[in-house]
């Protein structure tokens, strides 16, 4: 991979799983007898905001108890040392990439540690609960919602992601199912654009056949090994 200059990395649940973060997403995950797909929607929030707030308050508290793992630290080292363009696009709403030390991170599905005010449209850092309807730090309206992209909502910053893909020489997918669009389409776009594609995953995914190469194993092992290779270790 000596000709590689610009890299786009997509990360998913598989990289945070070893830090003890369960996404519930897909796989028929249940929370208090509710399907998560029935909690993580704009319709659910309109119908029963307390239920939705309690779910996200619990998740927001839980991620603050978790720690980045070797895969997050390895990507942070790559971010720090890589001289070309690099963008870590994550589907994860935790902050483990940032706590691992990475800075070139884009959260396409939002972040647990932010609250979005639907009155003034400003996103504020947030660590506590929202179920008690605290006022927006900016406009004081009690209209904060989790800054997380729900089922049926558009992921964030798609133009920036595709802009980075157009400049990239290598697309790497880490710990994603390859099944959820639009992220699942990134590898297809990457192939169309003629770049190298690599999948690092615990097991073969539904999208594996799109990649030039798939390396299987726990993220905490395969990611540091790949980073060492990229940095000429
Ligand atoms: Zn506001």
Boltz pocket constraint, residues with backbone or C-beta under 6 A from the ligand:
constraints:
  - pocket:
      binder: B
      contacts: [[A, 117], [A, 118], [A, 119], [A, 120], [A, 121], [A, 122], [A, 136], [A, 137], [A, 138], [A, 139], [A, 140], [A, 141]]
      max_distance: 6.0
